[in-house]
Amino acid sequence: MLDLEAIRQLKYAYFRCLDTKDWEGVAACFVPEATATYPHHECESRVAIIDFLSTAMVPDLITMHHGHHPEIEIDNDRATGTWYLHDRVLAPAFEFALEGAGLYADRYVRTVDGWRMEHTGYARIFESTSTIDSGVKIEQGKRSRGE
């Protein structure tokens, strides 16, 4: 049960660090040789993952990532996990909004520093995009800018 909770806490930290643009925090969730599969983009190392995410998620982009209903299987020092993703992306400068759902498929490994991801990636179930009405007020918090 402690391992299950540690893996859940790891994934929760990943989502929080994404939304607060804490790139060191995101990096700490992965082993150096980690890989990631995002829609339309593959990353072959932890450095490539952080380079991609920090370039794609500019400071003015507002995001929300929620991971739900984890299904985690542990086999000694390795584990796999499936997570239901619900995400929102707001780009007020472009009057653009996205909401979607997907399924993450992760692989985890126990390290001397605790559980870390060796692979993460998701496939979309749906994605809905719309324009933000110019009358809608969106106030971005400092934490979502990485401040």
N, CA, C and O atoms as a GROMACS GRO file, in nm:
protein
  588
    1MET      N    1   0.082  -0.120   0.000
    1MET     CA    2   0.000   0.000   0.000
    1MET      C    3   0.086   0.126   0.000
    1MET      O    4   0.049   0.226  -0.062
    2LEU      N    5   0.201   0.122   0.068
    2LEU     CA    6   0.288   0.239   0.069
    2LEU      C    7   0.343   0.268  -0.070
    2LEU      O    8   0.354   0.384  -0.109
    3ASP      N    9   0.376   0.163  -0.145
    3ASP     CA   10   0.424   0.183  -0.282
    3ASP      C   11   0.316   0.243  -0.370
    3ASP      O   12   0.343   0.333  -0.450
    4LEU      N   13   0.193   0.195  -0.357
    4LEU     CA   14   0.082   0.252  -0.434
    4LEU      C   15   0.067   0.401  -0.406
    4LEU      O   16   0.052   0.481  -0.498
    5GLU      N   17   0.071   0.437  -0.280
    5GLU     CA   18   0.056   0.579  -0.243
    5GLU      C   19   0.175   0.660  -0.294
    5GLU      O   20   0.156   0.773  -0.340
    6ALA      N   21   0.294   0.607  -0.287
    6ALA     CA   22   0.412   0.678  -0.337
    6ALA      C   23   0.401   0.705  -0.487
    6ALA      O   24   0.437   0.813  -0.533
    7ILE      N   25   0.351   0.608  -0.562
    7ILE     CA   26   0.335   0.627  -0.707
    7ILE      C   27   0.224   0.728  -0.734
    7ILE      O   28   0.239   0.812  -0.823
    8ARG      N   29   0.115   0.722  -0.661
    8ARG     CA   30   0.009   0.823  -0.677
    8ARG      C   31   0.063   0.962  -0.648
    8ARG      O   32   0.036   1.056  -0.723
    9GLN      N   33   0.138   0.978  -0.540
    9GLN     CA   34   0.195   1.108  -0.505
    9GLN      C   35   0.291   1.158  -0.614
    9GLN      O   36   0.295   1.277  -0.642
   10LEU      N   37   0.366   1.067  -0.675
   10LEU     CA   38   0.457   1.102  -0.784
   10LEU      C   39   0.379   1.161  -0.901
   10LEU      O   40   0.416   1.266  -0.954
   11LYS      N   41   0.273   1.094  -0.942
   11LYS     CA   42   0.195   1.141  -1.056
   11LYS      C   43   0.124   1.272  -1.023
   11LYS      O   44   0.115   1.361  -1.108
   12TYR      N   45   0.074   1.285  -0.901
   12TYR     CA   46   0.011   1.410  -0.861
   12TYR      C   47   0.113   1.524  -0.868
   12TYR      O   48   0.080   1.634  -0.913
   13ALA      N   49   0.236   1.499  -0.823
   13ALA     CA   50   0.341   1.602  -0.829
   13ALA      C   51   0.370   1.641  -0.974
   13ALA      O   52   0.389   1.759  -1.004
   14TYR      N   53   0.374   1.543  -1.063
   14TYR     CA   54   0.395   1.569  -1.206
   14TYR      C   55   0.289   1.666  -1.258
   14TYR      O   56   0.323   1.765  -1.324
   15PHE      N   57   0.161   1.639  -1.230
   15PHE     CA   58   0.054   1.727  -1.277
   15PHE      C   59   0.066   1.867  -1.216
   15PHE      O   60   0.052   1.967  -1.287
   16ARG      N   61   0.092   1.875  -1.086
   16ARG     CA   62   0.105   2.006  -1.020
   16ARG      C   63   0.221   2.084  -1.079
   16ARG      O   64   0.208   2.203  -1.107
   17CYS      N   65   0.333   2.018  -1.097
   17CYS     CA   66   0.451   2.086  -1.150
   17CYS      C   67   0.430   2.131  -1.295
   17CYS      O   68   0.480   2.236  -1.334
   18LEU      N   69   0.356   2.053  -1.374
   18LEU     CA   70   0.321   2.098  -1.510
   18LEU      C   71   0.244   2.229  -1.506
   18LEU      O   72   0.277   2.324  -1.576
   19ASP      N   73   0.140   2.232  -1.422
   19ASP     CA   74   0.052   2.348  -1.420
   19ASP      C   75   0.116   2.472  -1.358
   19ASP      O   76   0.075   2.584  -1.386
   20THR      N   77   0.218   2.452  -1.274
   20THR     CA   78   0.288   2.566  -1.215
   20THR      C   79   0.419   2.594  -1.288
   20THR      O   80   0.496   2.681  -1.246
   21LYS      N   81   0.443   2.521  -1.396
   21LYS     CA   82   0.564   2.538  -1.478
   21LYS      C   83   0.691   2.528  -1.394
   21LYS      O   84   0.786   2.604  -1.413
   22ASP      N   85   0.690   2.434  -1.303
   22ASP     CA   86   0.805   2.403  -1.219
   22ASP      C   87   0.885   2.294  -1.288
   22ASP      O   88   0.866   2.175  -1.261
   23TRP      N   89   0.974   2.334  -1.378
   23TRP     CA   90   1.043   2.237  -1.464
   23TRP      C   91   1.141   2.151  -1.385
   23TRP      O   92   1.161   2.034  -1.420
   24GLU      N   93   1.202   2.205  -1.280
   24GLU     CA   94   1.287   2.121  -1.195
   24GLU      C   95   1.203   2.015  -1.124
   24GLU      O   96   1.246   1.901  -1.109
   25GLY      N   97   1.084   2.054  -1.082
   25GLY     CA   98   0.994   1.958  -1.018
   25GLY      C   99   0.949   1.850  -1.113
   25GLY      O  100   0.941   1.733  -1.075
   26VAL      N  101   0.920   1.887  -1.239
   26VAL     CA  102   0.882   1.787  -1.339
   26VAL      C  103   0.999   1.692  -1.361
   26VAL      O  104   0.981   1.570  -1.362
   27ALA      N  105   1.118   1.748  -1.377
   27ALA     CA  106   1.237   1.665  -1.401
   27ALA      C  107   1.259   1.565  -1.288
   27ALA      O  108   1.300   1.452  -1.312
   28ALA      N  109   1.232   1.607  -1.164
   28ALA     CA  110   1.253   1.519  -1.048
   28ALA      C  111   1.159   1.399  -1.049
   28ALA      O  112   1.182   1.303  -0.975
   29CYS      N  113   1.054   1.403  -1.129
   29CYS     CA  114   0.960   1.291  -1.138
   29CYS      C  115   1.012   1.177  -1.226
   29CYS      O  116   0.954   1.068  -1.227
   30PHE      N  117   1.119   1.202  -1.300
   30PHE     CA  118   1.167   1.107  -1.401
   30PHE      C  119   1.309   1.059  -1.372
   30PHE      O  120   1.388   1.129  -1.308
   31VAL      N  121   1.340   0.940  -1.420
   31VAL     CA  122   1.480   0.895  -1.427
   31VAL      C  123   1.543   0.962  -1.549
   31VAL      O  124   1.472   1.002  -1.641
   32PRO      N  125   1.677   0.976  -1.551
   32PRO     CA  126   1.742   1.046  -1.663
   32PRO      C  127   1.711   0.987  -1.801
   32PRO      O  128   1.701   1.061  -1.899
   33GLU      N  129   1.698   0.855  -1.810
   33GLU     CA  130   1.674   0.789  -1.939
   33GLU      C  131   1.526   0.776  -1.973
   33GLU      O  132   1.489   0.698  -2.061
   34ALA      N  133   1.443   0.850  -1.904
   34ALA     CA  134   1.298   0.842  -1.926
   34ALA      C  135   1.260   0.880  -2.069
   34ALA      O  136   1.332   0.951  -2.138
   35THR      N  137   1.145   0.829  -2.110
   35THR     CA  138   1.088   0.863  -2.240
   35THR      C  139   0.945   0.910  -2.220
   35THR      O  140   0.884   0.885  -2.116
   36ALA      N  141   0.892   0.979  -2.322
   36ALA     CA  142   0.753   1.026  -2.314
   36ALA      C  143   0.693   1.026  -2.453
   36ALA      O  144   0.762   1.050  -2.552
   37THR      N  145   0.565   0.997  -2.459
   37THR     CA  146   0.489   0.998  -2.583
   37THR      C  147   0.369   1.089  -2.563
   37THR      O  148   0.270   1.052  -2.500
   38TYR      N  149   0.380   1.210  -2.618
   38TYR     CA  150   0.269   1.305  -2.615
   38TYR      C  151   0.209   1.309  -2.756
   38TYR      O  152   0.278   1.274  -2.852
   39PRO      N  153   0.084   1.350  -2.770
   39PRO     CA  154   0.028   1.357  -2.906
   39PRO      C  155   0.119   1.438  -2.999
   39PRO      O  156   0.151   1.553  -2.971
   40HIS      N  157   0.159   1.378  -3.106
   40HIS     CA  158   0.242   1.441  -3.209
   40HIS      C  159   0.385   1.470  -3.165
   40HIS      O  160   0.455   1.547  -3.231
   41HIS      N  161   0.430   1.410  -3.053
   41HIS     CA  162   0.567   1.437  -3.010
   41HIS      C  163   0.621   1.324  -2.923
   41HIS      O  164   0.555   1.278  -2.830
   42GLU      N  165   0.741   1.279  -2.956
   42GLU     CA  166   0.811   1.175  -2.880
   42GLU      C  167   0.934   1.237  -2.814
   42GLU      O  168   1.003   1.318  -2.876
   43CYS      N  169   0.963   1.199  -2.691
   43CYS     CA  170   1.080   1.246  -2.619
   43CYS      C  171   1.163   1.125  -2.577
   43CYS      O  172   1.108   1.028  -2.525
   44GLU      N  173   1.293   1.130  -2.600
   44GLU     CA  174   1.380   1.015  -2.575
   44GLU      C  175   1.467   1.028  -2.451
   44GLU      O  176   1.554   0.943  -2.428
   45SER      N  177   1.447   1.132  -2.369
   45SER     CA  178   1.524   1.146  -2.245
   45SER      C  179   1.453   1.246  -2.155
   45SER      O  180   1.363   1.318  -2.198
   46ARG      N  181   1.495   1.250  -2.029
   46ARG     CA  182   1.438   1.348  -1.936
   46ARG      C  183   1.466   1.489  -1.986
   46ARG      O  184   1.378   1.576  -1.977
   47VAL      N  185   1.586   1.514  -2.037
   47VAL     CA  186   1.619   1.646  -2.090
   47VAL      C  187   1.526   1.682  -2.205
   47VAL      O  188   1.478   1.796  -2.212
   48ALA      N  189   1.499   1.589  -2.295
   48ALA     CA  190   1.409   1.615  -2.408
   48ALA      C  191   1.266   1.640  -2.360
   48ALA      O  192   1.196   1.724  -2.417
   49ILE      N  193   1.224   1.569  -2.256
   49ILE     CA  194   1.089   1.591  -2.201
   49ILE      C  195   1.076   1.734  -2.150
   49ILE      O  196   0.980   1.803  -2.182
   50ILE      N  197   1.174   1.778  -2.070
   50ILE     CA  198   1.169   1.912  -2.013
   50ILE      C  199   1.183   2.018  -2.122
   50ILE      O  200   1.114   2.120  -2.117
   51ASP      N  201   1.270   1.995  -2.219
   51ASP     CA  202   1.282   2.090  -2.331
   51ASP      C  203   1.150   2.106  -2.404
   51ASP      O  204   1.108   2.218  -2.433
   52PHE      N  205   1.084   1.995  -2.433
   52PHE     CA  206   0.956   2.001  -2.504
   52PHE      C  207   0.850   2.072  -2.422
   52PHE      O  208   0.785   2.164  -2.471
   53LEU      N  209   0.831   2.029  -2.298
   53LEU     CA  210   0.725   2.086  -2.215
   53LEU      C  211   0.748   2.235  -2.187
   53LEU      O  212   0.654   2.314  -2.195
   54SER      N  213   0.870   2.272  -2.156
   54SER     CA  214   0.897   2.412  -2.121
   54SER      C  215   0.887   2.504  -2.243
   54SER      O  216   0.862   2.623  -2.228
   55THR      N  217   0.906   2.450  -2.362
   55THR     CA  218   0.889   2.528  -2.484
   55THR      C  219   0.742   2.538  -2.522
   55THR      O  220   0.694   2.644  -2.563
   56ALA      N  221   0.669   2.428  -2.508
   56ALA     CA  222   0.527   2.426  -2.546
   56ALA      C  223   0.440   2.502  -2.446
   56ALA      O  224   0.341   2.564  -2.484
   57MET      N  225   0.476   2.497  -2.319
   57MET     CA  226   0.392   2.556  -2.215
   57MET      C  227   0.453   2.690  -2.172
   57MET      O  228   0.513   2.702  -2.065
   58VAL      N  229   0.434   2.790  -2.257
   58VAL     CA  230   0.488   2.923  -2.232
   58VAL      C  231   0.421   2.986  -2.109
   58VAL      O  232   0.312   2.942  -2.070
   59PRO      N  233   0.484   3.087  -2.048
   59PRO     CA  234   0.429   3.144  -1.924
   59PRO      C  235   0.284   3.194  -1.933
   59PRO      O  236   0.212   3.184  -1.834
   60ASP      N  237   0.240   3.245  -2.047
   60ASP     CA  238   0.104   3.297  -2.058
   60ASP      C  239  -0.001   3.190  -2.084
   60ASP      O  240  -0.121   3.220  -2.089
   61LEU      N  241   0.042   3.066  -2.100
   61LEU     CA  242  -0.051   2.955  -2.121
   61LEU      C  243  -0.100   2.906  -1.985
   61LEU      O  244  -0.020   2.879  -1.896
   62ILE      N  245  -0.230   2.895  -1.970
   62ILE     CA  246  -0.290   2.850  -1.845
   62ILE      C  247  -0.335   2.706  -1.864
   62ILE      O  248  -0.409   2.675  -1.958
   63THR      N  249  -0.291   2.617  -1.775
   63THR     CA  250  -0.326   2.476  -1.791
   63THR      C  251  -0.380   2.418  -1.661
   63THR      O  252  -0.352   2.468  -1.552
   64MET      N  253  -0.457   2.312  -1.676
   64MET     CA  254  -0.507   2.234  -1.564
   64MET      C  255  -0.501   2.088  -1.606
   64MET      O  256  -0.563   2.048  -1.704
   65HIS      N  257  -0.426   2.008  -1.532
   65HIS     CA  258  -0.417   1.865  -1.557
   65HIS      C  259  -0.465   1.790  -1.434
   65HIS      O  260  -0.412   1.810  -1.324
   66HIS      N  261  -0.564   1.706  -1.451
   66HIS     CA  262  -0.613   1.621  -1.342
   66HIS      C  263  -0.598   1.476  -1.384
   66HIS      O  264  -0.637   1.438  -1.494
   67GLY      N  265  -0.541   1.396  -1.296
   67GLY     CA  266  -0.531   1.253  -1.318
   67GLY      C  267  -0.624   1.182  -1.222
   67GLY      O  268  -0.621   1.205  -1.101
   68HIS      N  269  -0.707   1.095  -1.275
   68HIS     CA  270  -0.809   1.027  -1.196
   68HIS      C  271  -0.801   0.876  -1.213
   68HIS      O  272  -0.742   0.825  -1.309
   69HIS      N  273  -0.860   0.806  -1.120
   69HIS     CA  274  -0.882   0.662  -1.128
   69HIS      C  275  -0.758   0.583  -1.167
   69HIS      O  276  -0.760   0.508  -1.265
   70PRO      N  277  -0.648   0.597  -1.091
   70PRO     CA  278  -0.529   0.523  -1.129
   70PRO      C  279  -0.547   0.372  -1.113
   70PRO      O  280  -0.606   0.324  -1.016
   71GLU      N  281  -0.495   0.300  -1.210
   71GLU     CA  282  -0.488   0.154  -1.205
   71GLU      C  283  -0.340   0.121  -1.207
   71GLU      O  284  -0.275   0.130  -1.311
   72ILE      N  285  -0.287   0.084  -1.093
   72ILE     CA  286  -0.143   0.066  -1.077
   72ILE      C  287  -0.114  -0.079  -1.041
   72ILE      O  288  -0.176  -0.136  -0.952
   73GLU      N  289  -0.018  -0.138  -1.112
   73GLU     CA  290   0.026  -0.274  -1.085
   73GLU      C  291   0.175  -0.271  -1.053
   73GLU      O  292   0.255  -0.217  -1.129
   74ILE      N  293   0.211  -0.328  -0.939
   74ILE     CA  294   0.349  -0.328  -0.893
   74ILE      C  295   0.405  -0.468  -0.901
   74ILE      O  296   0.341  -0.565  -0.860
   75ASP      N  297   0.527  -0.479  -0.955
   75ASP     CA  298   0.599  -0.605  -0.964
   75ASP      C  299   0.740  -0.579  -0.913
   75ASP      O  300   0.829  -0.541  -0.989
   76ASN      N  301   0.761  -0.600  -0.784
   76ASN     CA  302   0.888  -0.573  -0.717
   76ASN      C  303   0.927  -0.425  -0.731
   76ASN      O  304   0.862  -0.338  -0.673
   77ASP      N  305   1.033  -0.397  -0.807
   77ASP     CA  306   1.082  -0.260  -0.819
   77ASP      C  307   1.036  -0.190  -0.946
   77ASP      O  308   1.090  -0.086  -0.985
   78ARG      N  309   0.936  -0.246  -1.011
   78ARG     CA  310   0.883  -0.188  -1.134
   78ARG      C  311   0.730  -0.183  -1.121
   78ARG      O  312   0.670  -0.260  -1.046
   79ALA      N  313   0.671  -0.090  -1.194
   79ALA     CA  314   0.525  -0.079  -1.188
   79ALA      C  315   0.475  -0.017  -1.318
   79ALA      O  316   0.550   0.047  -1.392
   80THR      N  317   0.347  -0.038  -1.344
   80THR     CA  318   0.280   0.027  -1.457
   80THR      C  319   0.156   0.097  -1.402
   80THR      O  320   0.102   0.060  -1.299
   81GLY      N  321   0.114   0.197  -1.474
   81GLY     CA  322  -0.004   0.270  -1.430
   81GLY      C  323  -0.083   0.324  -1.548
   81GLY      O  324  -0.026   0.368  -1.648
   82THR      N  325  -0.213   0.319  -1.535
   82THR     CA  326  -0.305   0.382  -1.630
   82THR      C  327  -0.383   0.488  -1.553
   82THR      O  328  -0.439   0.459  -1.447
   83TRP      N  329  -0.388   0.607  -1.606
   83TRP     CA  330  -0.456   0.719  -1.542
   83TRP      C  331  -0.552   0.782  -1.641
   83TRP      O  332  -0.522   0.793  -1.760
   84TYR      N  333  -0.666   0.824  -1.592
   84TYR     CA  334  -0.761   0.899  -1.673
   84TYR      C  335  -0.724   1.046  -1.660
   84TYR      O  336  -0.718   1.100  -1.550
   85LEU      N  337  -0.700   1.111  -1.773
   85LEU     CA  338  -0.661   1.252  -1.777
   85LEU      C  339  -0.780   1.340  -1.814
   85LEU      O  340  -0.856   1.308  -1.906
   86HIS      N  341  -0.796   1.449  -1.741
   86HIS     CA  342  -0.887   1.558  -1.779
   86HIS      C  343  -0.802   1.683  -1.778
   86HIS      O  344  -0.743   1.717  -1.676
   87ASP      N  345  -0.796   1.752  -1.892
   87ASP     CA  346  -0.713   1.872  -1.899
   87ASP      C  347  -0.784   1.987  -1.966
   87ASP      O  348  -0.876   1.968  -2.047
   88ARG      N  349  -0.740   2.106  -1.930
   88ARG     CA  350  -0.788   2.230  -1.991
   88ARG      C  351  -0.667   2.315  -2.021
   88ARG      O  352  -0.570   2.318  -1.945
   89VAL      N  353  -0.673   2.384  -2.133
   89VAL     CA  354  -0.568   2.476  -2.173
   89VAL      C  355  -0.637   2.605  -2.217
   89VAL      O  356  -0.729   2.603  -2.298
   90LEU      N  357  -0.590   2.716  -2.161
   90LEU     CA  358  -0.644   2.848  -2.198
   90LEU      C  359  -0.529   2.934  -2.248
   90LEU      O  360  -0.426   2.946  -2.182
   91ALA      N  361  -0.548   2.992  -2.364
   91ALA     CA  362  -0.450   3.085  -2.422
   91ALA      C  363  -0.523   3.216  -2.451
   91ALA      O  364  -0.564   3.240  -2.564
   92PRO      N  365  -0.540   3.301  -2.348
   92PRO     CA  366  -0.617   3.424  -2.365
   92PRO      C  367  -0.567   3.514  -2.477
   92PRO      O  368  -0.647   3.579  -2.544
   93ALA      N  369  -0.437   3.520  -2.499
   93ALA     CA  370  -0.382   3.606  -2.604
   93ALA      C  371  -0.433   3.566  -2.742
   93ALA      O  372  -0.438   3.649  -2.833
   94PHE      N  373  -0.469   3.440  -2.758
   94PHE     CA  374  -0.519   3.391  -2.886
   94PHE      C  375  -0.668   3.360  -2.882
   94PHE      O  376  -0.724   3.307  -2.978
   95GLU      N  377  -0.733   3.394  -2.770
   95GLU     CA  378  -0.875   3.366  -2.748
   95GLU      C  379  -0.907   3.219  -2.777
   95GLU      O  380  -1.007   3.186  -2.840
   96PHE      N  381  -0.819   3.132  -2.728
   96PHE     CA  382  -0.826   2.989  -2.756
   96PHE      C  383  -0.844   2.911  -2.626
   96PHE      O  384  -0.782   2.942  -2.525
   97ALA      N  385  -0.930   2.809  -2.631
   97ALA     CA  386  -0.950   2.719  -2.518
   97ALA      C  387  -0.957   2.575  -2.568
   97ALA      O  388  -1.010   2.548  -2.675
   98LEU      N  389  -0.903   2.485  -2.488
   98LEU     CA  390  -0.906   2.342  -2.519
   98LEU      C  391  -0.946   2.268  -2.393
   98LEU      O  392  -0.903   2.302  -2.283
   99GLU      N  393  -1.029   2.169  -2.408
   99GLU     CA  394  -1.061   2.077  -2.299
   99GLU      C  395  -1.057   1.937  -2.357
   99GLU      O  396  -1.102   1.913  -2.469
  100GLY      N  397  -1.003   1.845  -2.279
  100GLY     CA  398  -0.994   1.711  -2.332
  100GLY      C  399  -0.983   1.606  -2.224
  100GLY      O  400  -0.978   1.634  -2.105
  101ALA      N  401  -0.981   1.483  -2.273
  101ALA     CA  402  -0.963   1.366  -2.187
  101ALA      C  403  -0.872   1.268  -2.260
  101ALA      O  404  -0.866   1.266  -2.383
  102GLY      N  405  -0.805   1.189  -2.183
  102GLY     CA  406  -0.717   1.089  -2.242
  102GLY      C  407  -0.681   0.985  -2.139
  102GLY      O  408  -0.723   0.992  -2.023
  103LEU      N  409  -0.604   0.889  -2.182
  103LEU     CA  410  -0.555   0.784  -2.093
  103LEU      C  411  -0.403   0.786  -2.094
  103LEU      O  412  -0.340   0.766  -2.198
  104TYR      N  413  -0.345   0.810  -1.977
  104TYR     CA  414  -0.200   0.801  -1.961
  104TYR      C  415  -0.161   0.655  -1.941
  104TYR      O  416  -0.233   0.579  -1.876
  105ALA      N  417  -0.049   0.617  -1.997
  105ALA     CA  418   0.012   0.485  -1.974
  105ALA      C  419   0.154   0.511  -1.925
  105ALA      O  420   0.238   0.562  -2.000
  106ASP      N  421   0.180   0.476  -1.801
  106ASP     CA  422   0.310   0.504  -1.739
  106ASP      C  423   0.382   0.376  -1.700
  106ASP      O  424   0.321   0.271  -1.677
  107ARG      N  425   0.515   0.388  -1.694
  107ARG     CA  426   0.600   0.285  -1.635
  107ARG      C  427   0.683   0.353  -1.527
  107ARG      O  428   0.735   0.463  -1.545
  108TYR      N  429   0.694   0.285  -1.414
  108TYR     CA  430   0.766   0.339  -1.299
  108TYR      C  431   0.876   0.241  -1.257
  108TYR      O  432   0.869   0.121  -1.282
  109VAL      N  433   0.977   0.299  -1.194
  109VAL     CA  434   1.086   0.218  -1.140
  109VAL      C  435   1.122   0.273  -1.002
  109VAL      O  436   1.122   0.394  -0.979
  110ARG      N  437   1.152   0.180  -0.910
  110ARG     CA  438   1.196   0.221  -0.776
  110ARG      C  439   1.344   0.256  -0.784
  110ARG      O  440   1.424   0.177  -0.834
  111THR      N  441   1.381   0.373  -0.735
  111THR     CA  442   1.520   0.417  -0.732
  111THR      C  443   1.562   0.439  -0.588
  111THR      O  444   1.480   0.424  -0.497
  112VAL      N  445   1.687   0.473  -0.566
  112VAL     CA  446   1.733   0.503  -0.430
  112VAL      C  447   1.662   0.627  -0.376
  112VAL      O  448   1.656   0.646  -0.254
  113ASP      N  449   1.609   0.711  -0.465
  113ASP     CA  450   1.535   0.832  -0.425
  113ASP      C  451   1.385   0.811  -0.422
  113ASP      O  452   1.310   0.907  -0.403
  114GLY      N  453   1.340   0.688  -0.440
  114GLY     CA  454   1.197   0.659  -0.442
  114GLY      C  455   1.150   0.626  -0.582
  114GLY      O  456   1.231   0.611  -0.674
  115TRP      N  457   1.020   0.614  -0.600
  115TRP     CA  458   0.962   0.581  -0.730
  115TRP      C  459   0.979   0.698  -0.826
  115TRP      O  460   0.960   0.814  -0.789
  116ARG      N  461   1.014   0.666  -0.951
  116ARG     CA  462   1.026   0.767  -1.057
  116ARG      C  463   0.964   0.709  -1.184
  116ARG      O  464   0.954   0.588  -1.201
  117MET      N  465   0.925   0.799  -1.274
  117MET     CA  466   0.870   0.755  -1.402
  117MET      C  467   0.985   0.725  -1.498
  117MET      O  468   1.081   0.802  -1.509
  118GLU      N  469   0.973   0.612  -1.568
  118GLU     CA  470   1.068   0.584  -1.676
  118GLU      C  471   1.001   0.603  -1.812
  118GLU      O  472   1.069   0.611  -1.914
  119HIS      N  473   0.868   0.610  -1.813
  119HIS     CA  474   0.794   0.645  -1.934
  119HIS      C  475   0.659   0.701  -1.894
  119HIS      O  476   0.594   0.654  -1.800
  120THR      N  477   0.617   0.803  -1.967
  120THR     CA  478   0.481   0.853  -1.955
  120THR      C  479   0.432   0.889  -2.094
  120THR      O  480   0.511   0.916  -2.185
  121GLY      N  481   0.304   0.888  -2.110
  121GLY     CA  482   0.246   0.926  -2.238
  121GLY      C  483   0.096   0.903  -2.235
  121GLY      O  484   0.046   0.823  -2.156
  122TYR      N  485   0.027   0.973  -2.321
  122TYR     CA  486  -0.117   0.957  -2.324
  122TYR      C  487  -0.170   0.958  -2.466
  122TYR      O  488  -0.108   1.011  -2.558
  123ALA      N  489  -0.287   0.898  -2.480
  123ALA     CA  490  -0.362   0.900  -2.605
  123ALA      C  491  -0.496   0.966  -2.575
  123ALA      O  492  -0.557   0.938  -2.471
  124ARG      N  493  -0.540   1.049  -2.662
  124ARG     CA  494  -0.664   1.124  -2.642
  124ARG      C  495  -0.788   1.035  -2.656
  124ARG      O  496  -0.794   0.946  -2.740
  125ILE      N  497  -0.886   1.062  -2.571
  125ILE     CA  498  -1.020   1.009  -2.587
  125ILE      C  499  -1.103   1.111  -2.663
  125ILE      O  500  -1.178   1.077  -2.755
  126PHE      N  501  -1.089   1.238  -2.624
  126PHE     CA  502  -1.149   1.347  -2.701
  126PHE      C  503  -1.075   1.476  -2.673
  126PHE      O  504  -1.003   1.489  -2.574
  127GLU      N  505  -1.094   1.570  -2.763
  127GLU     CA  506  -1.038   1.704  -2.749
  127GLU      C  507  -1.139   1.800  -2.808
  127GLU      O  508  -1.185   1.781  -2.920
  128SER      N  509  -1.173   1.902  -2.733
  128SER     CA  510  -1.268   2.002  -2.777
  128SER      C  511  -1.199   2.138  -2.772
  128SER      O  512  -1.144   2.176  -2.669
  129THR      N  513  -1.203   2.211  -2.882
  129THR     CA  514  -1.143   2.344  -2.884
  129THR      C  515  -1.252   2.447  -2.911
  129THR      O  516  -1.352   2.420  -2.977
  130SER      N  517  -1.228   2.566  -2.859
  130SER     CA  518  -1.324   2.674  -2.879
  130SER      C  519  -1.251   2.807  -2.869
  130SER      O  520  -1.133   2.813  -2.832
  131THR      N  521  -1.321   2.912  -2.901
  131THR     CA  522  -1.266   3.045  -2.882
  131THR      C  523  -1.316   3.099  -2.748
  131THR      O  524  -1.425   3.064  -2.702
  132ILE      N  525  -1.236   3.182  -2.690
  132ILE     CA  526  -1.274   3.248  -2.565
  132ILE      C  527  -1.344   3.378  -2.604
  132ILE      O  528  -1.287   3.463  -2.673
  133ASP      N  529  -1.465   3.393  -2.558
  133ASP     CA  530  -1.541   3.515  -2.584
  133ASP      C  531  -1.464   3.634  -2.528
  133ASP      O  532  -1.415   3.628  -2.415
  134SER      N  533  -1.453   3.740  -2.604
  134SER     CA  534  -1.376   3.857  -2.560
  134SER      C  535  -1.435   3.919  -2.434
  134SER      O  536  -1.367   3.996  -2.366
  135GLY      N  537  -1.560   3.888  -2.400
  135GLY     CA  538  -1.620   3.938  -2.278
  135GLY      C  539  -1.587   3.856  -2.155
  135GLY      O  540  -1.620   3.896  -2.043
  136VAL      N  541  -1.522   3.741  -2.174
  136VAL     CA  542  -1.486   3.655  -2.062
  136VAL      C  543  -1.356   3.707  -2.001
  136VAL      O  544  -1.258   3.729  -2.072
  137LYS      N  545  -1.356   3.725  -1.870
  137LYS     CA  546  -1.236   3.771  -1.802
  137LYS      C  547  -1.164   3.651  -1.743
  137LYS      O  548  -1.222   3.573  -1.668
  138ILE      N  549  -1.038   3.637  -1.777
  138ILE     CA  550  -0.954   3.531  -1.723
  138ILE      C  551  -0.838   3.598  -1.652
  138ILE      O  552  -0.762   3.674  -1.713
  139GLU      N  553  -0.824   3.570  -1.525
  139GLU     CA  554  -0.713   3.625  -1.449
  139GLU      C  555  -0.617   3.512  -1.416
  139GLU      O  556  -0.651   3.419  -1.343
  140GLN      N  557  -0.497   3.523  -1.470
  140GLN     CA  558  -0.397   3.418  -1.450
  140GLN      C  559  -0.324   3.440  -1.318
  140GLN      O  560  -0.275   3.549  -1.290
  141GLY      N  561  -0.318   3.335  -1.238
  141GLY     CA  562  -0.244   3.342  -1.112
  141GLY      C  563  -0.094   3.332  -1.136
  141GLY      O  564  -0.049   3.274  -1.234
  142LYS      N  565  -0.019   3.388  -1.044
  142LYS     CA  566   0.129   3.386  -1.056
  142LYS      C  567   0.182   3.244  -1.063
  142LYS      O  568   0.276   3.218  -1.138
  143ARG      N  569   0.124   3.152  -0.986
  143ARG     CA  570   0.176   3.015  -0.986
  143ARG      C  571   0.166   2.952  -1.122
  143ARG      O  572   0.251   2.869  -1.158
  144SER      N  573   0.063   2.988  -1.202
  144SER     CA  574   0.050   2.926  -1.335
  144SER      C  575   0.154   2.980  -1.433
  144SER      O  576   0.172   2.925  -1.541
  145ARG      N  577   0.222   3.088  -1.396
  145ARG     CA  578   0.330   3.143  -1.479
  145ARG      C  579   0.465   3.087  -1.439
  145ARG      O  580   0.566   3.116  -1.503
  146GLY      N  581   0.467   3.007  -1.333
  146GLY     CA  582   0.594   2.955  -1.284
  146GLY      C  583   0.662   3.050  -1.188
  146GLY      O  584   0.782   3.036  -1.161
  147GLU      N  585   0.588   3.145  -1.135
  147GLU     CA  586   0.647   3.243  -1.042
  147GLU      C  587   0.634   3.196  -0.899
  147GLU      O  588   0.678   3.265  -0.807
   0.00000   0.00000   0.00000
